[in-house]
Amino acid sequence: MAANPQELPQAPQPISVDWRAVVYQVTAARALDELEESTLLPARKVLYQFSARGHEVTQVLLGTQLTGERDGVGAYYRSRPLLLGLGLTLDEALASTMMRVGGMSEGRDIGVVFNLPRRHGACVLPVCGGVGTQYTPAGGWAQALRYRRDVLGDAAAAHSIAVAHGGDASTATNGFWAALNIATTERLPLLFYIEDNGYGISVPTRLQTPGGDIARNLAAFRGLTVQDGDGADPLAAAALIEAAVRGVRAGNGPALLRLVVPRLSGHSGQDTQAYKEAAAIEAERARDPWLRLHAQLVPAILNADEWNAEAERARVAVAAALARIEQRAAPDVARVRRYVFAETTADGLPDLQLQGGIWAEGAQLPQGSDEPRPQGPRINLITAVRRTLQRELEVNPRMLVFGEDVGRKGGVHAATLGLQEKFGGARVFDTSLSEEGIIGRAVGMAAAGLMPVPEIQFRKYADPAAEQLNDCGTMRWRTANRFAAPMVVRIPGGFFKCGDPWHSQSNEVEWLHGIGWRLAMPSNAADAVGLLRSALRGNDPTIFFEHRALLDAAWARRPYPGDDFVLPFGKASLLREGAALSVVSWGAMVERCEIALQRTGICADLLDLRTLCPWDRQATLASVRKTGRCLIVHEDNLTAGFGAEIAAVLAKDAFFDLDAPIERLALPDVPSPHCPALLDAVLPGVETIARALADLAAV
């Protein structure tokens, strides 16, 4: 590679590039980095700084090609030049990094994790701090484009594409490989745009992928067009970018473009690059794409005055933006608790996010009622779920159901049996065996205005998707209501005829720590209908937990409550009334508590919480204040289980009403054992609950 910029060959100029705009945007990006590195970071006006020096030229060039009406971008923390090219203003950029009013997150998130909500023009999904988390949502956006085109008849989606923008180290992550499988098996309009600067912080690329060249390693990957080039040769890179985007936009399937670029700063503002040899750093500086762009453009395409004018205009604009942002206030601390969930305005109207979900796009669904209209014989819980999914697929064309084995097989628990035949493979479909891919693509679909309903086959299998679940839940809060990704994740779990550590876990407390997720755990078929329909028509991400022991249980059977039955979250069901004590439970333990009360003859309140986020504090407190005694029964582990949270609230807010200590029954701190005898020994059973009831009533 020539070290002297003057020695570079002159590549053909792509006809669609406005080179003056490129010079302006690249200069602005570099001026922002220099300002932060030299002034704002030492003054602690910026606390985290991730320079894009060396990456700016190729990113801005990519931005010039993202002209589709519904183009979508999954970006990362070094993507600021790309966002500037797509319309992020200098004020927004500095307000974000300087933690001032008007930033992308209002000071809630690191300043370089930007977002750009748009329903017309290129939309940038909220950047996350995790490496590789952008890939599967970008895949979901790409699949949503095809769905909008083919099913919803959205002409604007016909020639739009998705881009997954990442660095070389991110190609080692689960998200990258999951998205690669999704894109190639589905032939999605997705461009993997990889900037290879040779390092993942201090780890060289050769330790991320064999030989340090992901493009070469994927050259034979089926269904993927692979291109490779030098990002330090701007004109040649521009031609490669234009060709790659054009190919994906033309319907040729997914593509991967790898461009080698120098990293002219450390990984972050605190990184001194002491792990690099001085000669290596000097060689990178000699390959600065900015210097090479000047050599290629001046005087062949722009004269020196034109170049200097655009560069000076950018520097002046950055200085002016800094002066304006310095005058802005810090975010209002009184607002930091807002936007964990969807909110309403003072006049009762939805305070809608700018991007994501069906509500933000004005979709209308039938009005529901919390008054059941029972129809026909008692049905089991799994039939109730299937019938509700079918009804909502009928009334909501933006709804999709997917996961492993949910198609022709109908799900391993038969919840989706017959739905693919009725609604087609575009709306009910199987996925590859990747929970990261399932949830990540759901995030992208939701951001693109659909209602995804992914299934995770068993509770334990959600663990590989933990990062995507966490990022989805916090999206509304960390973007200050700019973005949200409403979806319903169906997860069967809990014991059945036996247990085991893999298929039989409950562990609902993990979702209660997953900020931004609503959680439903119905104990019977009627409640399952109402809560599932409420979630499917709602504007928040929801975990809908289907207990395996209840799917076909006789006790859980109820008549179908009607196609309009909707249950509000956070409203407990009072199944029995009595003054002796209060029993609080949810899920499969509710049946056991009711049978235990019948056997003991104790007159007690039995509260089925039905939802845990939110949970009905008022009904629980009212019951305990009446009875003075409380037994909490749940399946999850005792230590730090949700029963402990309920007990803490009761101890604080009903302390003087208690006539006895609050008692809890739960699984001891062991996984669910497989042998039925072992399971019976640890799981709260009817006899165990009955003894606890009698003991508490006698105090």
WOWO-V870636 format. One record per residue. SS is DSSP state (@ for helix, = for strand, . for the rest). PSI is psi in whole degrees, 0 to 359 (999 if undefined). D_CENTER is the distance of its C-alpha to the mean C-alpha in whole Angstrom. Layout:
ss=SS psi=PSI d_center=D_CENTER
ss=SS psi=PSI d_center=D_CENTER
This chain:
ss=. psi=131 d_center=41
ss=. psi=132 d_center=43
ss=. psi=334 d_center=43
ss=. psi=120 d_center=45
ss=@ psi=331 d_center=43
ss=@ psi=342 d_center=46
ss=@ psi=355 d_center=46
ss=. psi=140 d_center=43
ss=. psi=152 d_center=44
ss=. psi=107 d_center=43
ss=. psi=158 d_center=41
ss=. psi=140 d_center=41
ss=. psi=123 d_center=39
ss=. psi=133 d_center=36
ss=. psi=343 d_center=37
ss=. psi=9 d_center=34
ss=. psi=129 d_center=34
ss=. psi=100 d_center=35
ss=@ psi=331 d_center=36
ss=@ psi=316 d_center=37
ss=@ psi=323 d_center=33
ss=@ psi=313 d_center=32
ss=@ psi=316 d_center=35
ss=@ psi=310 d_center=34
ss=@ psi=320 d_center=30
ss=@ psi=317 d_center=30
ss=@ psi=318 d_center=33
ss=@ psi=317 d_center=31
ss=@ psi=316 d_center=28
ss=@ psi=323 d_center=30
ss=@ psi=323 d_center=32
ss=@ psi=314 d_center=29
ss=@ psi=314 d_center=29
ss=@ psi=319 d_center=32
ss=@ psi=315 d_center=32
ss=@ psi=316 d_center=29
ss=@ psi=317 d_center=31
ss=@ psi=332 d_center=35
ss=@ psi=304 d_center=34
ss=@ psi=321 d_center=31
ss=. psi=312 d_center=30
ss=. psi=329 d_center=33
ss=. psi=0 d_center=34
ss=. psi=28 d_center=30
ss=. psi=343 d_center=29
ss=. psi=131 d_center=26
ss=. psi=331 d_center=25
ss=. psi=131 d_center=23
ss=. psi=125 d_center=24
ss=. psi=102 d_center=23
ss=. psi=145 d_center=25
ss=. psi=16 d_center=25
ss=. psi=129 d_center=29
ss=. psi=338 d_center=30
ss=. psi=350 d_center=26
ss=@ psi=318 d_center=27
ss=@ psi=310 d_center=29
ss=@ psi=325 d_center=27
ss=@ psi=315 d_center=24
ss=@ psi=322 d_center=26
ss=@ psi=320 d_center=28
ss=@ psi=317 d_center=25
ss=@ psi=328 d_center=24
ss=@ psi=340 d_center=27
ss=@ psi=349 d_center=26
ss=. psi=76 d_center=23
ss=. psi=3 d_center=25
ss=. psi=148 d_center=24
ss=. psi=326 d_center=23
ss=. psi=30 d_center=19
ss=. psi=144 d_center=19
ss== psi=146 d_center=15
ss== psi=127 d_center=14
ss== psi=113 d_center=12
ss=. psi=183 d_center=13
ss=. psi=185 d_center=14
ss=. psi=353 d_center=16
ss=. psi=22 d_center=19
ss=. psi=12 d_center=19
ss=@ psi=318 d_center=21
ss=@ psi=322 d_center=24
ss=@ psi=316 d_center=22
ss=@ psi=322 d_center=20
ss=@ psi=320 d_center=24
ss=@ psi=335 d_center=25
ss=@ psi=358 d_center=22
ss=. psi=358 d_center=23
ss=. psi=127 d_center=22
ss=. psi=159 d_center=25
ss=@ psi=323 d_center=27
ss=@ psi=315 d_center=27
ss=@ psi=320 d_center=23
ss=@ psi=311 d_center=23
ss=@ psi=324 d_center=25
ss=@ psi=328 d_center=24
ss=@ psi=309 d_center=21
ss=@ psi=331 d_center=22
ss=. psi=2 d_center=25
ss=. psi=49 d_center=23
ss== psi=164 d_center=25
ss=. psi=138 d_center=25
ss=. psi=359 d_center=23
ss=. psi=176 d_center=21
ss=. psi=338 d_center=17
ss=. psi=4 d_center=16
ss=. psi=41 d_center=19
ss=. psi=6 d_center=20
ss=. psi=336 d_center=17
ss=. psi=166 d_center=15
ss=. psi=140 d_center=17
ss=. psi=338 d_center=19
ss=. psi=359 d_center=18
ss=. psi=82 d_center=14
ss=. psi=176 d_center=15
ss=. psi=158 d_center=13
ss== psi=88 d_center=16
ss=. psi=131 d_center=15
ss=. psi=138 d_center=18
ss=. psi=356 d_center=19
ss=. psi=114 d_center=22
ss=. psi=172 d_center=22
ss=. psi=127 d_center=19
ss== psi=134 d_center=16
ss== psi=117 d_center=14
ss=. psi=153 d_center=10
ss=. psi=125 d_center=9
ss=. psi=144 d_center=10
ss=. psi=160 d_center=9
ss=. psi=341 d_center=12
ss=. psi=148 d_center=12
ss=. psi=131 d_center=14
ss=. psi=3 d_center=13
ss=. psi=350 d_center=9
ss=@ psi=343 d_center=9
ss=@ psi=307 d_center=11
ss=@ psi=323 d_center=10
ss=@ psi=323 d_center=7
ss=@ psi=322 d_center=11
ss=@ psi=321 d_center=12
ss=@ psi=320 d_center=11
ss=@ psi=318 d_center=12
ss=@ psi=318 d_center=15
ss=@ psi=325 d_center=16
ss=@ psi=324 d_center=15
ss=@ psi=315 d_center=18
ss=@ psi=321 d_center=20
ss=@ psi=316 d_center=19
ss=@ psi=322 d_center=20
ss=@ psi=309 d_center=23
ss=@ psi=326 d_center=25
ss=. psi=316 d_center=24
ss=. psi=352 d_center=23
ss=. psi=32 d_center=26
ss=. psi=102 d_center=24
ss=@ psi=331 d_center=27
ss=@ psi=339 d_center=24
ss=@ psi=350 d_center=22
ss=. psi=320 d_center=25
ss=. psi=23 d_center=25
ss=. psi=159 d_center=22
ss=. psi=169 d_center=20
ss== psi=149 d_center=16
ss== psi=132 d_center=17
ss== psi=111 d_center=15
ss== psi=121 d_center=17
ss== psi=170 d_center=17
ss== psi=173 d_center=20
ss=@ psi=321 d_center=22
ss=@ psi=331 d_center=21
ss=@ psi=345 d_center=17
ss=@ psi=356 d_center=19
ss=@ psi=356 d_center=20
ss=. psi=161 d_center=16
ss=@ psi=321 d_center=15
ss=@ psi=320 d_center=12
ss=@ psi=311 d_center=15
ss=@ psi=325 d_center=17
ss=@ psi=315 d_center=15
ss=@ psi=323 d_center=14
ss=@ psi=317 d_center=18
ss=@ psi=315 d_center=19
ss=@ psi=311 d_center=17
ss=@ psi=320 d_center=18
ss=@ psi=323 d_center=22
ss=@ psi=327 d_center=22
ss=@ psi=354 d_center=21
ss=. psi=58 d_center=22
ss=. psi=155 d_center=20
ss=. psi=74 d_center=20
ss== psi=128 d_center=18
ss== psi=121 d_center=20
ss== psi=113 d_center=19
ss== psi=105 d_center=21
ss== psi=121 d_center=21
ss== psi=117 d_center=23
ss== psi=103 d_center=26
ss=. psi=10 d_center=27
ss=. psi=350 d_center=28
ss== psi=146 d_center=27
ss== psi=95 d_center=24
ss=. psi=262 d_center=25
ss=. psi=355 d_center=28
ss== psi=123 d_center=27
ss== psi=155 d_center=29
ss=@ psi=331 d_center=27
ss=@ psi=341 d_center=30
ss=@ psi=356 d_center=28
ss=. psi=324 d_center=25
ss=. psi=143 d_center=26
ss=@ psi=127 d_center=30
ss=@ psi=356 d_center=32
ss=@ psi=23 d_center=30
ss=. psi=95 d_center=29
ss=@ psi=328 d_center=26
ss=@ psi=315 d_center=27
ss=@ psi=321 d_center=31
ss=@ psi=335 d_center=29
ss=. psi=9 d_center=27
ss=. psi=329 d_center=30
ss=. psi=11 d_center=31
ss=. psi=124 d_center=27
ss=. psi=140 d_center=28
ss=. psi=14 d_center=26
ss=. psi=123 d_center=25
ss== psi=125 d_center=28
ss== psi=130 d_center=28
ss== psi=152 d_center=29
ss== psi=142 d_center=30
ss== psi=180 d_center=32
ss== psi=111 d_center=33
ss=. psi=349 d_center=31
ss=. psi=4 d_center=34
ss=. psi=86 d_center=36
ss=@ psi=316 d_center=34
ss=@ psi=319 d_center=36
ss=@ psi=320 d_center=36
ss=@ psi=320 d_center=32
ss=@ psi=318 d_center=32
ss=@ psi=320 d_center=33
ss=@ psi=317 d_center=31
ss=@ psi=314 d_center=28
ss=@ psi=318 d_center=30
ss=@ psi=319 d_center=31
ss=@ psi=313 d_center=27
ss=@ psi=317 d_center=26
ss=@ psi=320 d_center=29
ss=@ psi=315 d_center=28
ss=@ psi=319 d_center=25
ss=@ psi=332 d_center=25
ss=. psi=355 d_center=29
ss=. psi=20 d_center=27
ss=. psi=5 d_center=28
ss=. psi=184 d_center=25
ss=. psi=157 d_center=22
ss== psi=157 d_center=24
ss== psi=126 d_center=23
ss== psi=120 d_center=25
ss== psi=126 d_center=26
ss== psi=127 d_center=28
ss== psi=124 d_center=29
ss=. psi=155 d_center=29
ss=. psi=146 d_center=31
ss=. psi=105 d_center=29
ss=. psi=0 d_center=31
ss=. psi=173 d_center=30
ss=. psi=176 d_center=29
ss=. psi=318 d_center=25
ss=. psi=179 d_center=25
ss=. psi=338 d_center=27
ss=. psi=356 d_center=29
ss=. psi=116 d_center=29
ss=. psi=354 d_center=33
ss=. psi=33 d_center=32
ss=. psi=342 d_center=35
ss=. psi=353 d_center=34
ss=. psi=144 d_center=35
ss=. psi=148 d_center=39
ss=@ psi=323 d_center=41
ss=@ psi=325 d_center=42
ss=@ psi=319 d_center=38
ss=@ psi=318 d_center=37
ss=@ psi=321 d_center=40
ss=@ psi=323 d_center=39
ss=@ psi=318 d_center=36
ss=@ psi=326 d_center=37
ss=@ psi=339 d_center=40
ss=. psi=19 d_center=37
ss=. psi=116 d_center=35
ss=@ psi=335 d_center=34
ss=@ psi=315 d_center=35
ss=@ psi=321 d_center=39
ss=@ psi=327 d_center=39
ss=@ psi=319 d_center=37
ss=@ psi=317 d_center=40
ss=@ psi=327 d_center=43
ss=@ psi=329 d_center=42
ss=@ psi=326 d_center=41
ss== psi=120 d_center=44
ss=. psi=9 d_center=47
ss=. psi=323 d_center=46
ss=. psi=319 d_center=44
ss== psi=148 d_center=44
ss=. psi=169 d_center=47
ss=@ psi=323 d_center=46
ss=@ psi=320 d_center=47
ss=@ psi=314 d_center=44
ss=@ psi=308 d_center=42
ss=@ psi=325 d_center=43
ss=@ psi=315 d_center=42
ss=@ psi=319 d_center=39
ss=@ psi=317 d_center=38
ss=@ psi=322 d_center=40
ss=@ psi=321 d_center=38
ss=@ psi=317 d_center=35
ss=@ psi=319 d_center=36
ss=@ psi=320 d_center=38
ss=@ psi=321 d_center=35
ss=@ psi=316 d_center=33
ss=@ psi=320 d_center=35
ss=@ psi=321 d_center=35
ss=@ psi=319 d_center=32
ss=@ psi=317 d_center=32
ss=@ psi=322 d_center=35
ss=@ psi=316 d_center=33
ss=@ psi=328 d_center=30
ss=@ psi=333 d_center=33
ss=. psi=351 d_center=34
ss=. psi=153 d_center=31
ss=. psi=161 d_center=30
ss== psi=159 d_center=27
ss=. psi=150 d_center=24
ss=. psi=117 d_center=26
ss=@ psi=339 d_center=25
ss=@ psi=346 d_center=26
ss=@ psi=1 d_center=22
ss=. psi=337 d_center=20
ss=. psi=357 d_center=20
ss=. psi=155 d_center=19
ss=. psi=27 d_center=15
ss=. psi=320 d_center=14
ss=. psi=171 d_center=14
ss=. psi=143 d_center=15
ss== psi=170 d_center=19
ss== psi=159 d_center=22
ss=. psi=177 d_center=25
ss=. psi=332 d_center=28
ss=. psi=14 d_center=30
ss=. psi=5 d_center=27
ss=. psi=155 d_center=25
ss== psi=133 d_center=22
ss== psi=82 d_center=20
ss=. psi=145 d_center=18
ss=. psi=157 d_center=15
ss=. psi=329 d_center=16
ss== psi=138 d_center=13
ss=. psi=136 d_center=11
ss=. psi=167 d_center=12
ss=. psi=332 d_center=16
ss=@ psi=318 d_center=17
ss=@ psi=339 d_center=17
ss=@ psi=8 d_center=19
ss=. psi=16 d_center=22
ss=. psi=140 d_center=21
ss=. psi=133 d_center=24
ss=. psi=160 d_center=24
ss=. psi=152 d_center=27
ss=. psi=140 d_center=28
ss=. psi=175 d_center=28
ss== psi=144 d_center=30
ss=. psi=9 d_center=30
ss=. psi=113 d_center=33
ss=. psi=147 d_center=33
ss=. psi=82 d_center=36
ss=. psi=137 d_center=37
ss== psi=128 d_center=37
ss== psi=194 d_center=39
ss== psi=172 d_center=39
ss== psi=137 d_center=37
ss== psi=156 d_center=34
ss=. psi=170 d_center=32
ss=@ psi=322 d_center=28
ss=@ psi=324 d_center=27
ss=@ psi=322 d_center=29
ss=@ psi=318 d_center=28
ss=@ psi=313 d_center=24
ss=@ psi=317 d_center=25
ss=@ psi=324 d_center=27
ss=@ psi=317 d_center=25
ss=@ psi=317 d_center=22
ss=@ psi=314 d_center=25
ss=@ psi=317 d_center=26
ss=@ psi=329 d_center=23
ss=@ psi=325 d_center=22
ss=@ psi=321 d_center=26
ss=@ psi=349 d_center=25
ss=. psi=96 d_center=22
ss=. psi=350 d_center=22
ss=. psi=1 d_center=18
ss== psi=136 d_center=17
ss== psi=143 d_center=16
ss== psi=128 d_center=17
ss== psi=165 d_center=16
ss== psi=185 d_center=16
ss=. psi=123 d_center=19
ss=. psi=17 d_center=22
ss=. psi=352 d_center=21
ss=. psi=249 d_center=24
ss=. psi=325 d_center=27
ss=. psi=329 d_center=27
ss=. psi=18 d_center=26
ss=. psi=149 d_center=23
ss=. psi=344 d_center=25
ss=. psi=7 d_center=26
ss=. psi=19 d_center=27
ss=. psi=335 d_center=24
ss=. psi=18 d_center=24
ss=. psi=125 d_center=27
ss=. psi=352 d_center=29
ss=@ psi=325 d_center=26
ss=@ psi=320 d_center=25
ss=@ psi=325 d_center=29
ss=@ psi=322 d_center=29
ss=@ psi=352 d_center=26
ss=. psi=162 d_center=26
ss=. psi=346 d_center=24
ss=. psi=337 d_center=22
ss=. psi=335 d_center=20
ss== psi=112 d_center=21
ss== psi=157 d_center=20
ss== psi=156 d_center=20
ss=. psi=168 d_center=18
ss=. psi=164 d_center=18
ss=. psi=78 d_center=18
ss=. psi=105 d_center=15
ss=@ psi=327 d_center=12
ss=@ psi=316 d_center=10
ss=@ psi=321 d_center=11
ss=@ psi=308 d_center=11
ss=@ psi=320 d_center=7
ss=@ psi=317 d_center=6
ss=@ psi=328 d_center=9
ss=@ psi=322 d_center=8
ss=@ psi=313 d_center=5
ss=@ psi=321 d_center=8
ss=@ psi=316 d_center=10
ss=@ psi=318 d_center=9
ss=@ psi=332 d_center=9
ss=. psi=8 d_center=12
ss=. psi=16 d_center=14
ss=. psi=171 d_center=14
ss== psi=92 d_center=13
ss== psi=142 d_center=12
ss== psi=80 d_center=13
ss== psi=148 d_center=12
ss== psi=133 d_center=15
ss== psi=123 d_center=15
ss=. psi=319 d_center=19
ss=. psi=151 d_center=19
ss=@ psi=313 d_center=18
ss=@ psi=333 d_center=19
ss=@ psi=352 d_center=17
ss=@ psi=344 d_center=13
ss=@ psi=318 d_center=14
ss=@ psi=343 d_center=13
ss=@ psi=11 d_center=10
ss=@ psi=321 d_center=10
ss=@ psi=316 d_center=8
ss=@ psi=321 d_center=5
ss=@ psi=316 d_center=5
ss=@ psi=313 d_center=7
ss=@ psi=324 d_center=4
ss=@ psi=314 d_center=3
ss=@ psi=323 d_center=6
ss=@ psi=358 d_center=8
ss=@ psi=313 d_center=7
ss=@ psi=314 d_center=10
ss=@ psi=313 d_center=12
ss=@ psi=350 d_center=12
ss=. psi=10 d_center=12
ss=. psi=45 d_center=15
ss=. psi=20 d_center=14
ss=. psi=321 d_center=14
ss== psi=152 d_center=10
ss=. psi=158 d_center=9
ss=. psi=71 d_center=7
ss=. psi=133 d_center=9
ss=. psi=169 d_center=10
ss== psi=115 d_center=12
ss== psi=113 d_center=12
ss== psi=127 d_center=15
ss== psi=108 d_center=16
ss== psi=149 d_center=20
ss== psi=187 d_center=22
ss=. psi=172 d_center=25
ss=. psi=163 d_center=28
ss=. psi=239 d_center=30
ss=. psi=337 d_center=34
ss=. psi=190 d_center=33
ss=. psi=184 d_center=30
ss=. psi=163 d_center=29
ss=. psi=355 d_center=26
ss=. psi=323 d_center=24
ss=. psi=349 d_center=24
ss=. psi=14 d_center=25
ss=. psi=153 d_center=23
ss=. psi=293 d_center=22
ss=. psi=39 d_center=20
ss=. psi=338 d_center=19
ss=@ psi=335 d_center=19
ss=@ psi=324 d_center=16
ss=@ psi=333 d_center=14
ss=@ psi=339 d_center=16
ss=@ psi=347 d_center=15
ss=. psi=89 d_center=11
ss=. psi=134 d_center=12
ss=. psi=354 d_center=11
ss=. psi=132 d_center=11
ss== psi=153 d_center=14
ss== psi=122 d_center=16
ss== psi=136 d_center=19
ss=. psi=76 d_center=21
ss=. psi=151 d_center=24
ss=. psi=355 d_center=28
ss=. psi=169 d_center=29
ss=@ psi=319 d_center=29
ss=@ psi=315 d_center=30
ss=@ psi=324 d_center=27
ss=@ psi=318 d_center=24
ss=@ psi=308 d_center=25
ss=@ psi=320 d_center=25
ss=@ psi=321 d_center=22
ss=@ psi=317 d_center=20
ss=@ psi=321 d_center=21
ss=@ psi=317 d_center=20
ss=@ psi=318 d_center=17
ss=@ psi=336 d_center=17
ss=. psi=6 d_center=18
ss=. psi=185 d_center=16
ss=. psi=25 d_center=14
ss=. psi=152 d_center=12
ss=. psi=139 d_center=9
ss== psi=136 d_center=12
ss== psi=122 d_center=13
ss== psi=108 d_center=16
ss== psi=120 d_center=18
ss== psi=108 d_center=21
ss== psi=128 d_center=24
ss=@ psi=324 d_center=26
ss=@ psi=343 d_center=29
ss=@ psi=349 d_center=29
ss=. psi=322 d_center=28
ss=. psi=19 d_center=32
ss=. psi=140 d_center=34
ss=. psi=319 d_center=37
ss=. psi=325 d_center=36
ss=. psi=355 d_center=32
ss=. psi=139 d_center=34
ss== psi=158 d_center=34
ss== psi=148 d_center=35
ss== psi=125 d_center=33
ss=. psi=6 d_center=32
ss=. psi=156 d_center=32
ss=. psi=348 d_center=30
ss=. psi=5 d_center=29
ss== psi=121 d_center=29
ss=. psi=126 d_center=26
ss=. psi=132 d_center=25
ss=. psi=146 d_center=24
ss=. psi=150 d_center=22
ss=. psi=16 d_center=23
ss=. psi=109 d_center=27
ss=. psi=160 d_center=29
ss== psi=126 d_center=31
ss== psi=102 d_center=35
ss== psi=327 d_center=36
ss== psi=151 d_center=39
ss=. psi=141 d_center=41
ss=. psi=165 d_center=44
ss=. psi=353 d_center=45
ss=. psi=317 d_center=45
ss== psi=173 d_center=42
ss== psi=133 d_center=38
ss== psi=126 d_center=36
ss== psi=126 d_center=32
ss== psi=181 d_center=30
ss=. psi=163 d_center=27
ss=. psi=217 d_center=26
ss=. psi=342 d_center=29
ss=@ psi=342 d_center=31
ss=@ psi=314 d_center=32
ss=@ psi=314 d_center=34
ss=@ psi=322 d_center=36
ss=@ psi=319 d_center=36
ss=@ psi=317 d_center=38
ss=@ psi=320 d_center=40
ss=@ psi=320 d_center=41
ss=@ psi=321 d_center=42
ss=@ psi=317 d_center=44
ss=@ psi=323 d_center=46
ss=@ psi=337 d_center=47
ss=. psi=11 d_center=48
ss=. psi=131 d_center=46
ss=. psi=109 d_center=45
ss== psi=156 d_center=42
ss== psi=132 d_center=39
ss== psi=111 d_center=36
ss== psi=121 d_center=33
ss== psi=110 d_center=30
ss=. psi=327 d_center=27
ss=. psi=314 d_center=25
ss== psi=143 d_center=22
ss== psi=339 d_center=21
ss== psi=101 d_center=18
ss=. psi=161 d_center=20
ss=. psi=156 d_center=23
ss=. psi=85 d_center=27
ss=@ psi=318 d_center=28
ss=@ psi=316 d_center=31
ss=@ psi=321 d_center=32
ss=@ psi=313 d_center=32
ss=@ psi=319 d_center=34
ss=@ psi=319 d_center=37
ss=@ psi=314 d_center=37
ss=@ psi=325 d_center=38
ss=@ psi=331 d_center=40
ss=@ psi=315 d_center=42
ss=@ psi=331 d_center=43
ss=. psi=359 d_center=42
ss=. psi=149 d_center=41
ss== psi=132 d_center=37
ss== psi=125 d_center=36
ss== psi=127 d_center=33
ss== psi=123 d_center=32
ss== psi=166 d_center=29
ss== psi=332 d_center=28
ss== psi=166 d_center=25
ss== psi=151 d_center=27
ss=. psi=309 d_center=29
ss=. psi=122 d_center=28
ss=. psi=16 d_center=25
ss=. psi=170 d_center=25
ss=@ psi=339 d_center=24
ss=@ psi=328 d_center=28
ss=@ psi=323 d_center=28
ss=@ psi=315 d_center=26
ss=@ psi=316 d_center=28
ss=@ psi=322 d_center=31
ss=@ psi=319 d_center=31
ss=@ psi=316 d_center=30
ss=@ psi=320 d_center=34
ss=@ psi=328 d_center=35
ss=@ psi=312 d_center=35
ss=@ psi=349 d_center=35
ss=. psi=25 d_center=38
ss=@ psi=314 d_center=39
ss=@ psi=355 d_center=43
ss=@ psi=350 d_center=42
ss=. psi=134 d_center=42
ss=. psi=357 d_center=45
ss=. psi=160 d_center=44
ss=. psi=148 d_center=41
ss=. psi=133 d_center=37
ss== psi=148 d_center=37
ss== psi=140 d_center=34
ss== psi=130 d_center=34
ss== psi=176 d_center=31
ss== psi=131 d_center=31
ss=. psi=172 d_center=32
ss=. psi=65 d_center=30
ss=. psi=155 d_center=30
ss=. psi=166 d_center=28
ss=. psi=118 d_center=29
ss=. psi=155 d_center=32
ss=. psi=312 d_center=33
ss=. psi=127 d_center=37
ss=@ psi=323 d_center=37
ss=@ psi=319 d_center=40
ss=@ psi=319 d_center=38
ss=@ psi=315 d_center=35
ss=@ psi=332 d_center=37
ss=@ psi=336 d_center=39
ss=@ psi=334 d_center=35
ss=. psi=134 d_center=34
ss=. psi=119 d_center=35
ss=. psi=176 d_center=37
ss=@ psi=315 d_center=40
ss=@ psi=319 d_center=42
ss=@ psi=317 d_center=41
ss=@ psi=319 d_center=39
ss=@ psi=319 d_center=43
ss=@ psi=319 d_center=44
ss=@ psi=322 d_center=42
ss=@ psi=313 d_center=42
ss=@ psi=318 d_center=46
ss=@ psi=316 d_center=46
ss=@ psi=321 d_center=44
ss=@ psi=334 d_center=46
ss=@ psi=349 d_center=49
ss=. psi=999 d_center=48
